[in-house]
Amino acid sequence: MLERDEYIEQAYLFRSLLERMGDNASVQDLLQSIREELLSTTNLPKAVDFLTSELKLTGGLSEGMRRLSHYFTPFQAFVVSESERDGGKFDFRTAIDVLRREAAFRGEGSTPQASFVYQFESLARNRLGYDRGLEAISRDPIYTPEWSEWILNVRRQIGIVDFADLIYGRSEHYLKARRAQGLDLDGPERPILFGEKEGRIALANRQKDPLLLFAALQRHLNYPTVPRLQRADEQKHVLPLLVRRMERLEGRLKLVEEEQRGGIDLSRFMGPSNDNLPSDE
């Protein structure tokens, strides 16, 4: 895990990059501009220099993040790589927003429970793929070996076992229910990873859409929300479209008026006559 200052500066980097991408400037230029604003007491300016060099060589940021595995997490590199994949539908802006929110709540002091649910919801909402995504999540330094083992187990069981059951089975609420039945009195066979509240919410959302589980955790436990792809505002394109149509109608009306006055002069639509061209002799 990095120091708190590093996550605060990462959140600022991703937020500034997201806000300035509409200024018709390249990502390379934006990184160099934002780099001057970062705290020199952190390692992020050095990381930005390396990312800029990799961007010049490869045209992407994900490979540079992978090579800086001691600074950027595998999940961060995976998210950016999915946005850079040819033929993919995952937007680069959404990827940067995912990283911005993750860095922000880590700077505020995140828990493994909140981090995992946020990262898993990011995979689910954006259809990034559970196989490589969960493998990248399992290597995040915020997780203990017990957490990493469980995440890889989720990777094998997802789609077979309900996601709410996976959380409920590793919660304190499940352990209390077992002990009320006279079971597990000597302690749980597997490590408990989630608290009682997470277990209650997961139990209430069994056999339901996982998005409802995510929303409940965000309401009751203040878990971070995953950015959603914003739909394009179609209204802003209506006026330019109407202007182009009016211009075409005006052109057609002029042709009709010329035809009624005695015919259309086609000479203005033609190129220069061959008789006026200079001879090769």
N, C-alpha and C positions, 0 to 999 in steps of 0.2 A: 504494500500500500504506500501511496505517496503522501507527502505532507499536505496539510489542509490548504496551504498557499498555492500549491500546484493545481489542485482541483478548482480553486477560485479563478486562477488565471486561465485554465482550460475552458471553463464556462464562459469567461469573457472573450476568449479567442473565437469559440464557436458562435457565440451570440453576435459578435461584431462581423464575422464572416457571413453569417446569415443575413444580417441587416444590409450589408454593403454589396451583396451579389447582384442587386438590381441597378448598380451604377455603371453597367457596361464595362466593367474592368475584369481582367482575368484573375483567376484564383491565385495565380503566382504573384501578381502585383498586390492583391489584397493581403496575402500572407506577409509580404515584405513590409507593407504599410502598418499592419496591426502589430508586427513584431516590435516596432519601435515603442509601442505603448505598453508592452508587457514588462513586468517587474524583472529587472536584471538579476535579482537575488534568487530567482527560480531557475529551473532547468528548461522551462518551456521555450525561451528564445533560441536556445541551442537546438531544441527539437524542431522548431519552425525552420531554422536554417537548413537542417537536414531534409525536412519534408520538401522544401522548395527545390533543393538540388535533385531529389528523387522525382519531383514533378517535371522538371526539365528533361530528365532522362527517360522516364517511363510514361509520362502523361497522366499519372494518377497519384493518389496519396496513400492508398491502402498498402502498397508494397513498402513504402517508407515506414508506415506504422508497424508493420510486421517486423521490420528490421530493428525497430526501437521497442522491442518487446519488454524491456526493463522499464519503459516509461508509459507506453500505451498498452491497454489491455487487449487480449485477443478478440474480445467482443467488439471493441472500437474498430479494430482493423477489419473484422468481418462485416460490420455494418457498412463501412465505407466501400469495401470491395464489392458488395452487392449492389450498391448504387452506381458503381463504375462498370458493372458487367454489361457486355454487349447484349442487346435484346432484352434486358431486364426492364421491369416496370417500376422499380423502386427509385424514387426521385432523390437526387443528391441533396437538395434542400432539406427534405425530410430526414435524411441520414444525419446531416449536421445538427438538426434540431433534436434528434434522439440523443446524440452525444452531448449536446448543450445541457439538456435537462438532467442527464445522468451525472455529469460533472458537477452541476449545481447542487444536487441533493447529496452527493458525496462530500462536497465541501461543507455542507451543513451537518454532516454526520449520519451516514446511512447505515442500515443494518443489512446483514445477509438476506434476511427474509424480504425486505423491501426491494433490494437490488435484484434478487432472482425473479420476483414477480414482474418487476418493470422490464427486465431483459426478456423474459419469456413472452410477455404481452407484446413487446416490440416485434418479436418473431411472428407471433400469431396474427397481429393486425396487418402487418406488411407482407405476409406470406414469404418470409425469407428462407424457410426450410428449417426443420427441427434437427436434422442429422448433424450438419456442420455447425449450425447455430448453437445447439446445446453443448457440443464438444468444445466450442470456443468459450462458452460461458463457464464450463467446468474448470477452465484454467485461469479464471480470474483470481487474483491474489486475495480478494475479500473473503473467499470461501476456505474453510478448513478442509482437511482430507475427508472428513465425514460428509461434508456438504458436496464436495466434488464427486464422491462415490455415488451419492444419491442422485445428483444431476445426471450422471451417466446412466443410472438406472431409469430415470425418467425418459431419457433419450430412447431407451429400448422399449419402454412400455407405453409411450405416448401413442394415442390412437387405439390402444387396446384397453387400457385402464382409464377411467374418467379422471381428468386432471384434479378435480376437487377431492376425489378419493386419495390421490397421491399426497396431497397436502394434509388431509384429515388424518391419514394413517401415520404421519410423523408429527402430530401435534400433541400438546399437553391435554387438550380436551379429550382426545381419543384414549390417552393413558388413564385419565380419571374415569372414563366410562368403563374401561377394562377392569380397573381396580374395584369399581362399584359392583362388578359381576364376580369378584373374587379371583380375578386373573392378574397376572403380572405384578404380584405383590412384592416380589423381590427386585423389581426394577424392569424397565423395558428391554427387550432383546436388541432393539435397534436404537440409535441415538435419536433424541427428540430435537427436531429442528425448528418447529413452529410453536408459537405460544397458544394459550387457551383461546384467545379471541380469534386468531386465524383459524383454529380448528372449528370453532362454532360457525364462523362465516362459511367455511368450506363445506361443513355438514349441511347447512341450509341451502347450498347451491349445488348439491349432488344431482346428476342427471340433467343439468341445465347448461345453457350456453356459457362457456368459460368467460365471455365478456361480461356477463352479469357478476361473476365472482370477482373479476378485476375491479369493476365499478364499486362493489360493496366494500372491498378492502380500501379503496381510495376514500370512500365516504367515512368509514368508521375508524380507520387507522392512519389516515392521511398519507397513504402510499402515493408515490409520484404518478402522474398521468403521462401516458404515452402520446406524443403528437400524432395527429391524424392528418392525412393528405387533404388539403383544402381544395374544394371544387373551384374550377375557374369561373370567374364572374362573366357570364355570357352577356350581361347588359352593356358592358363597356365596349363590346364589339358591334353593338347594334347600330350606333350612329355612324361609324366609318363605313359599315356595309350599306346603309341607306344612302350615304353621300356618293359612293361608287355607282350604285344603281341609278341615282338621279343623273349623274354625269352620262351614263350610257343612254338613258332616255332622252336627254337633251341632244345627244349626237344623232339619234335616230330621228327625232323631230326635225332637226335641221335638214337631214337628207330628204325627208318627206316634203318639206317646204320647197327645197330646190327642185325636186321632181315636178311639183305642181307649177312652178314658175317657168318651166321649159326644159327641164332635164338636169341631170347631175353632171357636173364637170369632173370627169374621172382622171383628168391629167394630174391633179394634185396628189392622187394616190399612187401614181406611177413614178418609177425612177427616171433618171436622165435618159434621153433617147440615144441610141447607138450612133445616130448621125452627128451628134454633138461631141462624141468622144474623140480624143486625139488619135490620129492614125499611127500605126507602128512604123510606117515608112519614114 
